[in-house]
Amino acid sequence: MITFKEAYKKVVSHRLDLGSEMVPLINSHGRVLASSIVADRDFPPFNRATKDGIAINYSALESGSTRLKIEGVASAGMYQQQLKSSTTCLEVMTGAVVPLGTDTVIMYEHLTIKDGWANIEKEVTKGQNIHYKGSDETQGAVLLQQGKRIGSADIGVMASVGAAMVSVKALPTVCAIATGNELVAVENIPEPHQIRKSNSITLQVALSKLGIAATALHLKDDKKAIEEGLQKALQENDVLLLSGGVSKGKFDFIPEVMDALGVEKVFHRVAQRPGKPFWFGVHRTYKTVIFSFPGNPVSTFANYHLYFLPWLHTSLEIPVETKFVSLVSPLTIQAPLTRFIQVETYWENARLCAKPVTENGSGDLTSLAKADGFICLEPREASYEVGEVVKFVATR
Amino acid sequence: MITFKEAYKKVVSHRLDLGSEMVPLINSHGRVLASSIVADRDFPPFNRATKDGIAINYSALESGSTRLKIEGVASAGMYQQQLKSSTTCLEVMTGAVVPLGTDTVIMYEHLTIKDGWANIEKEVTKGQNIHYKGSDETQGAVLLQQGKRIGSADIGVMASVGAAMVSVKALPTVCAIATGNELVAVENIPEPHQIRKSNSITLQVALSKLGIAATALHLKDDKKAIEEGLQKALQENDVLLLSGGVSKGKFDFIPEVMDALGVEKVFHRVAQRPGKPFWFGVHRTYKTVIFSFPGNPVSTFANYHLYFLPWLHTSLEIPVETKFVSLVSPLTIQAPLTRFIQVETYWENARLCAKPVTENGSGDLTSLAKADGFICLEPREASYEVGEVVKFVATR
């Protein structure tokens, strides 16, 4: 049995390089940029009026004039207009190119307009109300770095530079595998000794949030069926997420079948609760990475967040975010197990606080629905005290 | 011009009741439960072995026996087995129904098994290693309350009770409308006076994160085209999100066209920066709710988070989460505008800290990509100090 820290290190050291793919911009949210996004022109691309009003040549004011004849209108979407005389003006609309021969924009609120003449009624600063060409970014500047996870604001930046297709890091193909004769499909009525499958669909849905359309497979406790099913799954996927079949039971064939199929066991059993009988391996030829979680729903759910997500982040070369929470009740953790305790969190000013939820062991699926995540507590002699800041793994 | 607080109150007071719909469990993540989820049987549904080993009748030990003959095996997925004699035992696997006539499970690690006999080598507590029927939840108990937003852990709970289809609150139909002659499609090469559309796709992607497949529309600055486009959009959607066309420009036809089409203006212009020329209205007959944002990308993005999301939460009857951050630099806000300042956030222990990003006004699209959200600062005489805790609107 190894410690949680050792197990974690081994898992992330088996990262996969998954390559990249092109996806339509509208589907790129949450993906990781494989190439940097560069400004195809200056931002903004021209001197842009930021107010509706008139554009003038400031020299007109310097020569004492505060009443200017309006020559015409420059609106957004028009080619750049030209002011014909430095003592006249053009009406200009927000988003329009500031006309040639003008250098200052005065908004309607500071004017009165009558009979084709604009009367300036407030003080004017030369160059005001212009968003200058290239003042945000210049052509060729890197706007979004390769490796960035795409958020909604990044979509706008990419749209602006014409990135209708985006190069992003590819995601792994994943199969979520449930094992056990006691399991029936969600839409079935179980017999008294049966239960419905819940782990594989939970994993599928959690993966779908990441953009991974995982397949699902149910293996009965039959050695030959497991062998055939796993062989196919190993060939077709980058990652297998199994639940169940790795304890010491008579029908827990997974470890020996894995061995027979050429999977190298990296470790089995971790000094942690929940999730202790976790089995982790890698296929020597296909490079498939296998996370075989204990069948209890809390164990599977915890280990998915504790191991698979950091593995995925490491494979995509994005940071594994570490969050922290402040304890609101004392806790005692005895050696030798690292404990992951389900908590509800709430904000108290800028501080995130954590309160354990009532739970009934790792078979208690309903407790998971009450929790916002797990706090991670290493065993130690002294109690964890109220106000102490501890690591937090969010699961919502 | 009204204050931000007044505008916010008016927006959320125009919530829509959108009804409910049935969706497949696998697509229900992030949706809001329209009906509570109830346990269709006890959780767990039978006395369940939590370890691999043997099941015994504890009276055998009380009568002095520590070596028991193994009658057979009870594995997960088998009908409940029966122990034939109180002085023998059955092998039992994790997840199996605890056999009739047994009351205690002893794990393999505490046994030696030889020639069909189990020798008990550790102390045994009566009733150990059994997850008792109904100990998590009893049949008929509410497992997930109506009104809960569905997370991945909830998927497992719903799978367990056979909720293959889930009743969730319906989402609004939304159209994201860009206005302005200067805009061209993302895949086009703009002429020098043009820019690519970015607001409508940003909104579409942000909405898709919520499960809303919004349509998009581009209206040129032509009164007749705007009239026809808006008339159709008003009829077909619950919500319109417009960007641009609500300033004081000559081609800002939106407010007057809205009026002509039977939309009641609730307010126009809010004492805030960015996002001041925000126009909000409701169609008297169709009940369509219209958010008409200023065209600047920062303004549109800010107002989407400041107004539309709280409106949606209120319509779905889920709480609007308020987050707080701790300032790491002092800030001064002068009357009369409520300021929304783009910040990067980071954790310092359990405290979320906020640092303003460099930005270049509300036309600066690239600044948005650097920020994690906006802090909300009301104008006041005194500066906001380092360490002060302020409201935060996350945008990632």
Interface residues (C-beta under 8 A of the other chain):
Chain A: L25 I26 H29 F43 P44 P45 F46 R48 T50 K51 D52 V73 S75 A76 G77 M78 Y79 Q80 E91 M93 T94 G95 A96 V97 M107 Y108 E109 H131 S135 D136 E137 L143 L144 G151 S152 A153 D154 I155 G156 V157 A159 S160 V161 G162 A163 A164 G180 N181 E182 L183 V186 E187 N188 I189 P190 E191 P192 H193 Q194 I195 R196 K197 S198 N199 I201 T202 Q204 V205 A206 S208 K209 K220 D221 G244 S247 K248 G249 K250 F251 D252 G295 P297 F301 T322 K323 F324 V325 S326 W347 N349 A350 R351 L352 C353 N360 G361 G363 D364 L365 T366 S367 L368 A369 A371 V389 T395 R396
Chain B: L25 I26 H29 F43 P44 P45 F46 R48 T50 K51 D52 V73 S75 A76 G77 M78 Y79 Q80 E91 M93 T94 G95 A96 V97 M107 Y108 E109 H131 S135 D136 E137 L143 L144 G151 S152 A153 D154 I155 G156 V157 A159 S160 V161 G162 A163 A164 G180 N181 E182 L183 V186 E187 N188 I189 P190 E191 P192 H193 Q194 I195 R196 K197 S198 N199 I201 T202 Q204 V205 A206 S208 K209 D221 G244 S247 K248 G249 K250 F251 D252 G295 P297 F301 T322 K323 F324 V325 S326 W347 N349 A350 R351 L352 C353 N360 G361 G363 D364 L365 T366 S367 L368 A369 A371 V389 T395 R396
